[in-house]
Amino acid sequence: MRPRASRSSQREVPLFAPAQAPRSQPLKEIPGRDEIVTMLLRLLPIVLLAACSVAPDTASALNGAGHGPSTFVDDLAIARAPFRDVQVDWKQRLDQPYVFVEARGSYTEVGRSLERVFALAAAAGLEPSGAPFALYYDDPGKVAVDALRLRACLPVAQPFEARGELGYEVLESTTVAYAFVAGPYPEVPRSYPALFAYLARMDWVENGPIREIYLVNPTEVQDFAELVTEVQVPATAAR
């Protein structure tokens, strides 16, 4: 796994917020029922992400091309089902070069996209520099399934010239609200109400694709409850 940057480099004042931005606390409150339903629709169908519970080939892919032993620093308490207490904070995400495969359609197909990006990266001689992640661009509650856009991504240490299906970009530094979530990947969206409630309290709005970083290799655990995902929601000041 790639080393995490020091907290001093990640804890700068948000680019758009006053210096006295409040720190987070465990969230006890959740939005109303209608808002929760809308939020849970966002990325809810990540049932097959890495397909760790139903497709061993995808778990093997996550274990194979560079998803080495899982090491990460969780500077917030890891939220667990039933997700009544989800700790959320903000940080200034650093620039991250990455290679990716794009896909359209159901977000349940992200496992296949991850397999594909691992295979293409290996064929190109690329060694991932950290944990795989996915970028989700659309709200399944508002966009037709066949039009949903996602990227399955691998971080890399060096620039790379895109080749055919395997693209390359730099995920730019930005302010994100984030949380750590334990459990099977289909459970991850249950943490989303807390993240969006935090944005509302900060008077921020979502400003880019949601990023889920899959920090624990599924082949290393005996129980999928041991999986950990970092969820990042890019944010900017509400207008």
C-alpha positions in Angstrom: 0.0 0.0 0.0 1.3 3.5 -0.7 2.4 5.4 2.4 -0.1 8.0 3.5 1.1 11.6 3.5 1.8 13.2 6.9 -1.2 14.8 8.5 0.4 18.1 8.3 0.3 18.0 4.6 -3.3 16.9 4.6 -4.7 19.1 7.3 -4.5 22.5 5.6 -7.4 24.9 5.7 -9.9 24.0 2.9 -9.3 26.0 -0.2 -12.8 27.6 0.1 -13.5 27.6 3.8 -12.7 30.0 6.7 -9.8 29.1 9.0 -12.1 28.3 11.8 -13.9 25.5 10.1 -15.2 23.2 12.9 -13.8 19.8 13.5 -16.0 16.8 13.2 -17.7 14.8 15.9 -19.4 11.4 15.8 -22.6 12.0 14.0 -25.7 10.9 16.0 -28.3 12.6 13.8 -29.3 11.6 10.3 -31.5 13.4 7.8 -35.2 12.8 7.2 -36.5 9.6 5.6 -36.8 11.0 2.1 -33.3 12.3 2.1 -31.9 9.1 3.5 -33.6 7.1 0.7 -32.1 9.4 -1.9 -28.7 9.2 -0.4 -28.8 5.4 0.0 -29.6 5.2 -3.7 -26.3 6.6 -4.4 -24.0 3.8 -5.3 -26.2 1.3 -3.4 -25.7 -1.4 -6.0 -22.0 -2.0 -5.3 -23.0 -5.5 -4.5 -20.4 -7.0 -6.8 -17.5 -4.7 -6.0 -14.5 -6.9 -6.1 -17.3 -9.5 -6.0 -15.5 -10.8 -2.9 -18.5 -12.7 -1.7 -19.6 -14.3 -4.9 -16.8 -14.3 -7.5 -13.4 -15.5 -6.3 -11.8 -14.4 -9.6 -12.3 -10.7 -8.6 -10.9 -11.3 -5.2 -7.9 -12.9 -6.9 -7.5 -9.9 -9.1 -7.5 -7.6 -6.1 -4.8 -9.8 -4.6 -2.9 -10.2 -7.7 -1.5 -7.2 -9.6 -0.2 -5.1 -6.7 -2.8 -5.1 -4.0 -0.2 -6.3 -1.5 -0.5 -6.7 2.2 -3.0 -4.2 3.6 -1.5 -1.4 5.7 -3.2 1.9 6.3 -3.7 4.6 8.9 -7.2 5.2 10.1 -7.2 8.6 11.8 -10.9 8.3 12.5 -12.8 5.6 14.2 -13.9 2.9 11.7 -17.7 2.9 11.3 -19.5 -0.4 11.6 -23.1 -1.5 11.0 -25.7 -0.4 11.8 -23.7 2.9 11.2 -25.4 5.0 13.9 -22.1 6.6 14.8 -20.0 7.5 11.7 -17.1 9.8 12.3 -16.5 12.2 9.4 -13.8 14.8 8.9 -12.3 16.8 6.1 -8.8 16.9 4.7 -7.0 18.3 1.7 -6.5 15.3 -0.6 -3.1 15.3 -2.3 -2.6 14.9 -6.1 -2.8 11.2 -7.1 -1.6 9.9 -10.5 -3.6 6.9 -11.5 -4.5 4.6 -14.4 -8.0 3.6 -15.0 -10.6 1.8 -17.1 -13.9 3.5 -17.8 -17.2 1.8 -17.8 -20.9 2.7 -18.3 -23.7 0.7 -16.8 -24.7 -0.7 -13.5 -22.3 0.0 -10.7 -22.6 -3.7 -9.8 -20.2 -4.3 -12.6 -17.3 -2.5 -10.9 -15.7 -5.8 -9.9 -15.2 -6.7 -13.6 -13.8 -3.3 -14.3 -11.3 -3.7 -11.4 -10.2 -7.0 -12.9 -9.7 -5.3 -16.2 -7.6 -2.5 -14.9 -5.4 -4.9 -13.0 -4.9 -7.0 -16.1 -4.1 -4.1 -18.4 -1.8 -2.5 -15.8 0.1 -5.8 -15.4 0.4 -6.2 -19.2 1.9 -2.6 -19.4 4.4 -3.5 -16.7 2.9 -1.1 -14.2 3.1 -1.7 -10.4 0.3 -0.1 -8.4 1.6 2.2 -5.7 -1.4 1.7 -3.4 -4.9 0.4 -2.9 -7.3 0.2 -5.8 -10.2 2.6 -5.8 -13.2 3.5 -7.9 -14.7 6.8 -8.9 -18.5 7.1 -9.2 -19.8 10.0 -11.3 -23.5 9.7 -11.2 -26.5 9.3 -8.9 -28.3 6.0 -9.6 -31.4 7.7 -8.3 -31.3 10.3 -11.1 -29.4 8.6 -14.0 -30.5 5.6 -16.0 -28.6 2.5 -15.2 -27.1 2.1 -18.7 -25.7 5.7 -18.5 -24.0 5.5 -15.1 -20.3 6.3 -15.4 -17.5 4.9 -13.3 -13.8 4.4 -13.3 -11.9 1.5 -11.8 -8.5 2.9 -10.8 -5.0 2.0 -9.6 -2.7 4.6 -8.2 0.7 4.7 -9.8 3.9 6.5 -8.8 5.0 7.7 -12.2 3.4 9.4 -15.2 2.1 6.9 -17.9 1.2 7.3 -21.5 -2.3 6.1 -22.0 -2.6 3.0 -24.1 -6.0 2.1 -25.7 -8.4 1.1 -22.9 -6.0 2.0 -20.1 -6.2 5.7 -19.4 -4.0 7.9 -17.2 -4.8 11.1 -15.2 -3.9 12.8 -12.0 -6.7 13.0 -9.4 -6.2 16.6 -8.4 -5.8 17.8 -4.9 -9.1 19.0 -3.4 -10.9 19.2 -0.1 -12.8 16.1 0.8 -15.1 14.9 3.5 -14.2 11.3 4.4 -14.9 8.4 6.7 -13.7 4.8 7.2 -16.3 2.1 6.8 -16.0 -1.5 7.8 -17.9 -4.5 6.4 -18.9 -6.0 3.0 -18.8 -3.6 0.2 -22.6 -3.5 -0.3 -22.8 -2.0 3.2 -20.6 1.0 2.4 -23.4 3.3 1.1 -25.1 3.0 4.4 -22.5 5.5 5.7 -23.4 8.1 3.0 -26.1 9.9 5.0 -23.5 10.8 7.6 -21.1 12.2 5.0 -23.8 14.3 3.4 -25.1 15.5 6.7 -21.5 16.6 7.5 -21.4 18.5 4.2 -24.7 20.2 5.1 -23.4 21.2 8.6 -20.3 22.7 7.0 -22.4 24.5 4.4 -20.6 22.5 1.7 -21.9 20.6 -1.4 -20.6 17.7 -3.3 -18.1 18.7 -6.0 -16.9 15.7 -8.0 -17.1 12.0 -8.2 -17.3 10.0 -5.0 -14.2 8.0 -4.4 -14.1 4.6 -2.6 -10.7 3.3 -1.7 -10.6 -0.4 -0.9 -8.0 -0.6 1.8 -8.1 -4.2 2.8 -7.4 -7.1 0.4 -10.4 -9.4 0.5 -8.2 -12.4 0.3 -6.5 -11.5 3.6 -9.6 -11.7 5.7 -11.6 -14.5 7.2 -14.8 -12.5 7.5 -15.9 -9.7 5.1 -16.7 -7.7 8.2 -13.0 -7.0 8.4 -12.9 -5.2 5.0 -12.4 -1.4 5.3 -13.2 1.2 2.7 -12.4 4.9 2.8 -15.1 7.0 1.3 -14.2 10.5 0.1 -16.7 13.1 -1.1 -15.1 16.1 -2.8 -16.6 19.3 -1.4 -16.9 23.0 -2.1 -18.8 25.9 -0.5 -22.5 26.0 -1.2 -23.5 28.9 -3.4 
